[in-house]
């Protein structure tokens, strides 16, 4: 009996060691690939083929990230601290079943172009996929927060994102996702507006507008109060002025509705 216990302990110890070694190797390889993006966007920028090399580095990192996050379930809950320190944004849902990786490709100028990889768990399996661009000129965005919400016994995810359009212009959105029949649904609808049930709320901030010339650091980010289940964002006038007033939507049991 003692022998069986010892063998069992040794097996668990070996498994733990291999898991740690494996995830460490994965993080190291991702780190090295991500640093190539930084190199070609900074030190290597003056090289004759720097732009092509930068684009290639982004593609290689994206492919590697998709490969590892789809084939190694432990990555869904791993804290990629070393990657976050050098610029990778990792937003994870409260239940740990949905995650979005975002990074600046540094292929733009004052307009920043971002790439995203979605990773999620369904039926005890982990999947991931790269997010396709919505078209030429679409800068994409980075996701920085994911909150869970349950409506009629179904789990939804509220994601917050930001796009950088120029030095003084940005685009903000809160978008709803869900996992259904083993698939990630990025068109889930949970927000009730005057024009119907919507998938997201969004707005643009233009700090270069004359109306914001005396801008005094007013907060223009989306906020989500998870305790009271309230989404709030600034009221922006037709002349682009960011006001101190807030537009709020509260979850009423089935949908988020305007207060």
Residue frames as qw, qx, qy, qz and C-alpha x, y, z in Angstrom:
[[0.000, 0.885, 0.465, 0.000, 0.00, 0.00, 0.00],
 [0.315, -0.791, 0.109, 0.513, 2.84, 2.33, 0.87],
 [0.441, -0.100, 0.599, 0.661, 4.54, 1.53, -2.44],
 [0.218, 0.646, 0.640, 0.354, 1.38, 2.52, -4.35],
 [0.154, -0.937, -0.238, 0.204, 1.17, 5.78, -2.45],
 [0.414, -0.581, 0.339, 0.612, 4.81, 6.57, -3.17],
 [0.387, 0.176, 0.679, 0.599, 4.38, 5.75, -6.86],
 [0.095, 0.816, 0.549, 0.150, 1.28, 7.92, -7.00],
 [0.266, -0.880, -0.025, 0.394, 3.10, 10.80, -5.36],
 [0.435, -0.340, 0.512, 0.658, 6.03, 10.46, -7.76],
 [0.319, 0.472, 0.685, 0.455, 3.64, 10.44, -10.73],
 [0.031, -0.931, -0.363, 0.030, 1.94, 13.63, -9.54],
 [0.388, -0.735, 0.200, 0.518, 5.31, 15.23, -8.91],
 [0.439, -0.047, 0.624, 0.645, 6.55, 14.31, -12.39],
 [0.208, 0.693, 0.621, 0.301, 3.33, 15.58, -13.97],
 [0.173, -0.940, -0.172, 0.238, 3.61, 18.87, -12.10],
 [0.438, -0.532, 0.386, 0.614, 7.24, 19.25, -13.16],
 [0.384, 0.217, 0.683, 0.582, 6.47, 18.53, -16.82],
 [0.085, 0.852, 0.508, 0.094, 3.51, 20.94, -16.76],
 [0.260, -0.882, 0.032, 0.393, 5.69, 23.71, -15.33],
 [0.448, -0.311, 0.553, 0.630, 8.47, 22.96, -17.77],
 [0.349, 0.462, 0.701, 0.417, 6.05, 22.88, -20.70],
 [0.031, 0.930, 0.365, 0.013, 4.30, 26.16, -19.94],
 [0.366, -0.757, 0.208, 0.500, 7.65, 27.81, -19.25],
 [0.454, -0.044, 0.639, 0.620, 8.90, 26.69, -22.66],
 [0.225, 0.704, 0.613, 0.280, 5.75, 27.99, -24.31],
 [0.141, -0.954, -0.164, 0.210, 6.04, 31.37, -22.60],
 [0.454, -0.534, 0.392, 0.596, 9.73, 31.62, -23.53],
 [0.402, 0.212, 0.674, 0.582, 9.05, 30.92, -27.21],
 [0.089, 0.849, 0.496, 0.159, 6.15, 33.39, -27.30],
 [0.321, -0.856, 0.013, 0.405, 8.32, 35.97, -25.56],
 [0.461, -0.283, 0.513, 0.667, 11.11, 35.57, -28.11],
 [0.288, 0.484, 0.667, 0.487, 8.64, 35.87, -31.01],
 [0.074, -0.920, -0.383, 0.037, 6.99, 38.94, -29.47],
 [0.403, -0.705, 0.158, 0.562, 10.32, 40.66, -28.96],
 [0.456, 0.128, 0.569, 0.673, 10.95, 40.42, -32.73],
 [0.087, 0.828, 0.490, 0.258, 7.97, 42.77, -33.19],
 [0.338, -0.897, -0.041, 0.281, 9.58, 45.23, -30.81],
 [0.562, -0.332, 0.403, 0.642, 12.94, 44.95, -32.57],
 [0.358, 0.341, 0.586, 0.642, 11.63, 45.63, -36.09],
 [0.051, -0.882, -0.413, -0.221, 9.50, 48.53, -34.83],
 [0.361, -0.914, 0.083, 0.164, 12.41, 50.20, -33.03],
 [0.464, -0.588, 0.512, 0.420, 16.07, 49.24, -33.43],
 [0.483, 0.064, 0.741, 0.462, 15.59, 47.57, -36.81],
 [0.360, 0.777, 0.394, -0.333, 13.32, 50.30, -38.23],
 [0.133, 0.799, -0.341, -0.477, 16.06, 51.75, -40.45],
 [0.458, -0.126, 0.826, 0.303, 16.70, 48.44, -42.15],
 [0.190, 0.158, -0.559, -0.792, 15.78, 48.35, -45.86],
 [0.480, -0.225, -0.740, -0.413, 13.13, 45.67, -45.38],
 [0.033, -0.053, 0.697, -0.714, 12.05, 46.59, -41.86],
 [0.591, 0.047, 0.101, -0.799, 8.34, 46.97, -42.69],
 [0.778, 0.122, -0.533, -0.308, 8.14, 43.53, -44.32],
 [0.423, 0.135, -0.804, 0.395, 10.09, 42.05, -41.42],
 [0.251, -0.060, 0.498, -0.828, 7.75, 43.73, -38.93],
 [0.740, 0.068, -0.145, -0.653, 4.67, 42.38, -40.72],
 [0.709, 0.161, -0.686, -0.028, 6.26, 38.92, -40.81],
 [0.163, 0.154, -0.755, 0.616, 7.10, 39.09, -37.07],
 [0.505, -0.027, 0.294, -0.811, 3.47, 39.92, -36.26],
 [0.812, 0.130, -0.360, -0.441, 2.22, 37.02, -38.38],
 [0.559, 0.200, -0.772, 0.227, 4.67, 34.59, -36.81],
 [0.083, -0.111, 0.669, -0.730, 3.71, 35.63, -33.28],
 [0.659, 0.037, 0.062, -0.749, 0.00, 35.42, -34.10],
 [0.791, 0.160, -0.537, -0.245, 0.37, 31.91, -35.57],
 [0.388, 0.183, -0.793, 0.433, 2.46, 30.74, -32.63],
 [0.288, -0.089, 0.493, -0.816, -0.02, 32.17, -30.12],
 [0.774, 0.070, -0.129, -0.616, -2.97, 30.50, -31.85],
 [0.695, 0.212, -0.687, -0.016, -1.09, 27.20, -32.04],
 [0.245, 0.126, -0.779, 0.563, -0.19, 27.11, -28.37],
 [0.362, -0.017, 0.407, -0.838, -3.45, 28.49, -27.01],
 [0.784, 0.101, -0.217, -0.573, -5.50, 25.98, -29.01],
 [0.785, 0.158, -0.599, 0.015, -3.37, 22.91, -28.21],
 [0.405, 0.027, -0.686, 0.604, -2.40, 23.55, -24.57],
 [0.376, -0.720, -0.521, -0.263, -5.47, 24.05, -22.32],
 [0.569, -0.524, -0.328, 0.543, -3.31, 25.28, -19.42],
 [0.302, 0.151, 0.133, 0.932, -2.55, 28.48, -21.33],
 [0.222, -0.677, -0.484, -0.508, -6.13, 29.67, -20.75],
 [0.562, -0.804, -0.187, -0.053, -5.41, 30.21, -17.06],
 [0.744, -0.099, -0.087, 0.655, -1.70, 30.90, -17.19],
 [0.115, -0.950, -0.075, 0.280, -0.46, 34.32, -16.11],
 [0.733, 0.408, 0.119, 0.531, 1.79, 35.48, -18.96],
 [0.328, -0.870, -0.086, 0.358, 3.52, 38.11, -16.84],
 [0.487, -0.335, 0.400, 0.701, 6.67, 38.34, -18.96],
 [0.271, 0.415, 0.625, 0.603, 4.62, 38.98, -22.09],
 [0.115, -0.894, -0.431, -0.050, 2.39, 41.53, -20.43],
 [0.451, -0.690, 0.054, 0.564, 5.48, 43.41, -19.28],
 [0.313, -0.227, 0.502, 0.774, 6.59, 43.89, -22.89],
 [0.246, 0.203, -0.238, -0.917, 3.24, 44.92, -24.33],
 [0.297, -0.226, -0.856, -0.357, 0.82, 42.00, -24.69],
 [0.458, -0.188, 0.269, -0.826, -2.63, 42.78, -23.27],
 [0.300, -0.119, -0.944, -0.061, -4.40, 39.76, -21.73],
 [0.488, -0.185, 0.189, -0.832, -8.05, 40.21, -20.69],
 [0.241, -0.055, -0.969, 0.012, -9.68, 37.25, -18.94],
 [0.544, -0.486, -0.358, -0.583, -13.31, 36.66, -17.95],
 [0.437, -0.535, 0.469, -0.550, -14.22, 36.26, -14.30],
 [0.938, -0.107, 0.239, -0.229, -15.00, 32.56, -14.73],
 [0.357, -0.553, 0.685, 0.311, -11.69, 31.99, -16.53],
 [0.680, 0.272, 0.675, 0.094, -13.34, 30.48, -19.61],
 [0.501, 0.787, 0.264, 0.246, -12.83, 33.33, -22.08],
 [0.474, -0.602, 0.152, 0.624, -9.72, 35.32, -22.81],
 [0.550, 0.814, 0.123, 0.142, -8.62, 37.87, -25.40],
 [0.631, -0.332, 0.184, 0.677, -4.99, 38.55, -26.26],
 [0.353, 0.915, 0.181, 0.067, -4.29, 41.94, -27.90],
 [0.591, -0.406, 0.173, 0.675, -1.15, 43.67, -29.12],
 [0.249, 0.875, -0.096, -0.405, -0.05, 46.71, -31.08],
 [0.881, 0.302, 0.230, 0.283, 1.49, 45.62, -34.39],
 [0.296, -0.695, 0.192, 0.627, 3.39, 48.93, -34.67],
 [0.462, 0.254, 0.619, 0.582, 2.63, 48.95, -38.38],
 [0.094, 0.877, 0.419, 0.216, 0.77, 52.26, -38.16],
 [0.285, 0.429, -0.185, 0.837, 1.66, 55.82, -37.26],
 [0.242, -0.180, 0.407, -0.862, -0.50, 57.95, -35.00],
 [0.846, -0.057, -0.079, -0.525, -3.24, 55.43, -35.83],
 [0.245, -0.414, 0.868, -0.122, -2.35, 52.22, -34.05],
 [0.750, 0.114, -0.489, -0.430, -3.15, 48.83, -35.59],
 [0.466, -0.368, 0.710, -0.378, -3.96, 46.00, -33.21],
 [0.566, 0.071, -0.772, -0.282, -4.34, 42.25, -33.53],
 [0.612, -0.318, 0.437, -0.577, -6.42, 39.96, -31.32],
 [0.407, 0.067, -0.905, -0.110, -6.65, 36.28, -30.55],
 [0.700, -0.345, 0.090, -0.619, -9.77, 34.86, -28.87],
 [0.311, 0.151, -0.926, 0.154, -9.38, 31.83, -26.58],
 [0.628, -0.261, 0.161, -0.715, -12.28, 30.06, -24.89],
 [0.106, -0.107, 0.975, -0.161, -13.37, 26.84, -23.23],
 [0.711, 0.062, -0.081, -0.696, -16.36, 24.84, -24.41],
 [0.968, -0.021, -0.148, -0.202, -17.34, 21.27, -23.49],
 [0.758, -0.555, 0.286, 0.190, -14.12, 20.94, -21.48],
 [0.741, 0.240, 0.267, 0.567, -12.02, 21.70, -24.57],
 [0.166, -0.745, 0.024, 0.646, -10.03, 24.86, -25.28],
 [0.590, 0.584, 0.410, 0.378, -10.15, 26.67, -28.62],
 [0.187, -0.684, 0.042, 0.704, -8.55, 29.79, -30.02],
 [0.559, 0.575, 0.456, 0.385, -8.66, 31.80, -33.21],
 [0.285, -0.161, 0.085, 0.941, -7.15, 34.93, -34.67],
 [0.271, 0.744, 0.440, -0.424, -9.54, 37.81, -35.28],
 [0.512, 0.370, 0.471, 0.616, -9.71, 38.79, -38.93],
 [0.080, -0.235, -0.001, 0.969, -9.46, 42.45, -39.93],
 [0.383, 0.635, 0.566, -0.359, -12.73, 44.11, -40.87],
 [0.573, 0.760, 0.237, 0.194, -11.10, 45.54, -43.99],
 [0.593, 0.258, -0.050, 0.761, -8.21, 47.64, -45.19],
 [0.016, -0.540, 0.079, -0.838, -7.71, 50.63, -42.95],
 [0.719, -0.596, -0.228, -0.275, -9.42, 49.01, -39.97],
 [0.111, 0.659, -0.602, 0.436, -7.05, 49.61, -37.04],
 [0.671, -0.226, -0.696, 0.115, -8.64, 47.07, -34.73],
 [0.406, -0.752, 0.142, -0.500, -8.57, 47.61, -30.97],
 [0.334, 0.202, -0.838, 0.380, -7.20, 46.22, -27.76],
 [0.667, -0.538, -0.406, -0.319, -9.36, 44.58, -25.11],
 [0.171, 0.447, -0.595, 0.646, -8.61, 45.35, -21.49],
 [0.343, -0.100, 0.672, -0.649, -11.51, 44.02, -19.41],
 [0.482, -0.152, -0.744, -0.437, -14.05, 41.18, -19.47],
 [0.362, -0.126, 0.600, -0.702, -16.95, 40.83, -17.02],
 [0.103, -0.197, -0.961, -0.163, -19.43, 37.97, -16.69],
 [0.453, 0.039, 0.212, -0.865, -23.19, 38.40, -16.67],
 [0.098, 0.179, 0.977, 0.056, -25.95, 35.77, -16.49],
 [0.467, 0.150, -0.025, -0.871, -29.26, 36.36, -18.27],
 [0.873, 0.078, -0.026, -0.481, -31.99, 33.72, -18.14],
 [0.873, -0.281, 0.395, 0.053, -29.49, 31.06, -17.01],
 [0.800, 0.474, 0.095, 0.355, -27.14, 31.82, -19.90],
 [0.546, -0.562, 0.084, 0.616, -23.62, 33.21, -19.46],
 [0.461, 0.839, 0.112, 0.267, -22.57, 36.32, -21.38],
 [0.647, -0.280, -0.025, 0.709, -19.32, 38.26, -21.41],
 [0.135, 0.981, 0.132, -0.035, -19.04, 42.06, -21.48],
 [0.736, -0.004, 0.095, 0.670, -15.79, 43.14, -23.09],
 [0.008, -0.952, -0.041, 0.302, -14.29, 46.62, -23.02],
 [0.737, 0.156, 0.296, 0.587, -12.02, 47.79, -25.80],
 [0.008, -0.878, 0.025, 0.478, -10.30, 50.86, -27.16],
 [0.719, 0.445, 0.276, 0.456, -9.05, 51.80, -30.62],
 [0.295, -0.649, 0.076, 0.697, -6.43, 54.52, -31.09],
 [0.569, 0.718, 0.378, 0.130, -7.35, 56.49, -34.21],
 [0.414, 0.694, -0.132, 0.574, -4.80, 59.29, -33.81],
 [0.318, 0.173, -0.533, 0.765, -2.96, 61.19, -31.09],
 [0.229, -0.019, 0.384, -0.894, -6.18, 62.82, -29.90],
 [0.713, 0.022, -0.198, -0.672, -8.87, 60.49, -31.22],
 [0.063, -0.150, 0.975, -0.153, -10.03, 57.16, -29.83],
 [0.652, -0.138, -0.430, -0.610, -12.93, 54.77, -30.21],
 [0.211, -0.216, 0.811, -0.501, -14.45, 52.99, -27.21],
 [0.673, -0.083, -0.491, -0.547, -16.80, 50.02, -27.11],
 [0.439, -0.186, 0.787, -0.393, -18.44, 47.57, -24.76],
 [0.590, 0.221, -0.589, -0.507, -19.32, 44.44, -26.70],
 [0.772, -0.205, 0.438, -0.412, -21.20, 41.25, -25.76],
 [0.378, 0.337, -0.840, -0.195, -19.93, 37.71, -26.37],
 [0.813, -0.214, 0.362, -0.404, -21.27, 34.27, -25.49],
 [0.006, 0.322, -0.928, -0.185, -20.22, 30.65, -25.95],
 [0.759, 0.185, 0.250, -0.572, -22.90, 28.58, -27.67],
 [0.954, 0.258, 0.120, -0.091, -22.77, 24.99, -28.94],
 [0.827, -0.166, 0.234, 0.484, -19.01, 24.92, -28.70],
 [0.459, 0.516, 0.234, 0.684, -18.62, 28.15, -30.65],
 [0.223, -0.397, -0.251, 0.854, -17.76, 31.71, -29.64],
 [0.185, 0.762, 0.558, 0.273, -20.56, 34.08, -30.59],
 [0.328, -0.174, -0.085, 0.925, -19.30, 37.65, -31.05],
 [0.192, -0.296, -0.366, -0.861, -22.75, 38.91, -32.03],
 [0.287, -0.460, -0.802, 0.249, -24.61, 38.06, -28.82],
 [0.115, -0.548, -0.183, -0.808, -27.26, 40.66, -27.99],
 [0.459, -0.437, -0.670, 0.387, -27.93, 41.85, -24.47],
 [0.138, -0.269, -0.176, 0.937, -28.33, 45.64, -24.66],
 [0.175, 0.701, 0.688, 0.071, -31.83, 47.07, -25.11],
 [0.141, -0.218, 0.079, 0.962, -31.93, 50.43, -26.91],
 [0.448, 0.495, 0.229, -0.708, -34.65, 52.49, -28.55],
 [0.526, 0.497, -0.466, -0.510, -33.78, 50.95, -31.91],
 [0.918, 0.055, -0.348, -0.183, -33.71, 47.35, -30.70],
 [0.836, -0.492, 0.213, 0.119, -31.58, 44.77, -28.90],
 [0.414, 0.830, -0.370, 0.049, -27.90, 45.43, -29.63],
 [0.913, 0.039, -0.250, 0.319, -24.56, 43.67, -29.43],
 [0.585, -0.104, -0.198, 0.779, -22.56, 46.69, -28.33],
 [0.050, -0.975, -0.186, 0.109, -22.43, 50.33, -27.26],
 [0.684, 0.006, 0.128, 0.718, -19.69, 52.53, -28.69],
 [0.066, 0.983, 0.141, -0.098, -18.58, 56.12, -29.14],
 [0.676, 0.385, -0.041, 0.626, -15.71, 58.20, -30.47],
 [0.382, -0.829, -0.114, 0.392, -13.69, 60.73, -28.50],
 [0.568, 0.584, 0.089, 0.573, -12.00, 63.61, -30.35],
 [0.484, -0.683, -0.188, 0.514, -9.78, 65.61, -28.05],
 [0.376, -0.016, 0.300, 0.877, -8.57, 67.69, -31.01],
 [0.008, 0.726, 0.575, 0.376, -12.02, 69.23, -31.47],
 [0.083, 0.468, -0.140, 0.869, -12.25, 72.92, -30.58],
 [0.635, -0.574, -0.186, -0.481, -15.03, 72.12, -28.11],
 [0.890, -0.379, -0.173, 0.187, -12.50, 70.14, -26.08],
 [0.430, 0.659, -0.258, 0.561, -9.81, 72.82, -26.18],
 [0.232, -0.592, 0.458, -0.621, -10.20, 73.48, -22.48],
 [0.860, -0.158, -0.471, -0.120, -10.45, 69.80, -21.68],
 [0.247, -0.688, 0.502, -0.463, -9.64, 69.38, -18.00],
 [0.079, 0.274, -0.945, 0.162, -8.97, 65.68, -17.75],
 [0.744, -0.025, 0.197, -0.637, -12.60, 64.59, -17.77],
 [0.421, -0.154, 0.893, 0.026, -12.91, 60.83, -17.64],
 [0.607, 0.370, -0.245, -0.660, -14.08, 59.52, -21.00],
 [0.149, 0.202, -0.964, -0.088, -13.54, 55.77, -20.53],
 [0.705, -0.287, -0.473, -0.444, -16.30, 53.18, -20.26],
 [0.176, -0.338, 0.746, -0.546, -17.00, 52.05, -16.71],
 [0.675, -0.222, -0.613, -0.344, -18.75, 48.92, -15.54],
 [0.382, -0.410, 0.554, -0.616, -20.03, 48.64, -11.98],
 [0.429, 0.041, -0.890, -0.148, -20.16, 44.86, -11.53],
 [0.017, 0.170, 0.794, -0.583, -21.93, 45.11, -8.15],
 [0.390, 0.485, 0.373, -0.688, -24.87, 47.14, -9.45],
 [0.533, 0.286, 0.715, 0.352, -24.46, 45.90, -13.04],
 [0.231, 0.909, 0.198, -0.286, -24.33, 49.37, -14.54],
 [0.627, 0.238, 0.292, 0.682, -22.53, 50.40, -17.73],
 [0.003, -0.929, -0.183, 0.322, -21.68, 54.10, -17.90],
 [0.585, 0.139, 0.291, 0.744, -19.94, 56.28, -20.45],
 [0.089, -0.406, -0.115, 0.902, -19.77, 60.03, -21.15],
 [0.419, 0.784, 0.443, -0.115, -22.41, 62.04, -22.95],
 [0.398, -0.189, 0.367, 0.819, -20.70, 63.55, -26.00],
 [0.335, 0.699, 0.237, -0.586, -22.33, 66.51, -27.71],
 [0.727, 0.626, 0.271, 0.073, -22.77, 66.97, -31.46],
 [0.253, 0.917, -0.288, 0.107, -19.76, 69.31, -31.49],
 [0.767, 0.222, -0.531, 0.283, -17.63, 66.45, -30.01],
 [0.163, -0.613, 0.455, -0.625, -17.48, 68.02, -26.55],
 [0.552, -0.135, -0.799, 0.196, -16.89, 65.44, -23.85],
 [0.405, -0.635, 0.027, -0.658, -19.23, 66.34, -20.98],
 [0.095, -0.305, 0.802, -0.506, -19.21, 65.33, -17.33],
 [0.762, 0.014, 0.199, -0.616, -22.68, 63.83, -17.77],
 [0.164, -0.228, 0.954, 0.101, -22.97, 60.05, -18.01],
 [0.739, 0.058, -0.347, -0.574, -25.19, 57.77, -20.06],
 [0.276, -0.302, 0.861, -0.301, -26.03, 54.66, -18.05],
 [0.743, -0.001, -0.507, -0.437, -27.43, 51.23, -18.77],
 [0.393, -0.367, 0.729, -0.424, -28.35, 48.82, -15.99],
 [0.293, 0.003, -0.933, -0.209, -28.98, 45.09, -16.20],
 [0.557, -0.164, 0.178, -0.794, -32.65, 44.46, -15.39],
 [0.718, -0.067, 0.632, -0.285, -32.65, 40.67, -15.29],
 [0.798, 0.402, 0.436, 0.109, -32.76, 40.02, -19.03],
 [0.556, 0.616, 0.126, 0.543, -31.23, 43.02, -20.78],
 [0.332, -0.280, -0.162, 0.886, -29.19, 46.10, -20.03],
 [0.103, 0.796, 0.533, 0.268, -31.64, 49.00, -20.23],
 [0.251, 0.450, -0.079, 0.853, -31.07, 52.76, -20.22],
 [0.290, -0.506, -0.609, 0.537, -31.60, 54.51, -16.91]]
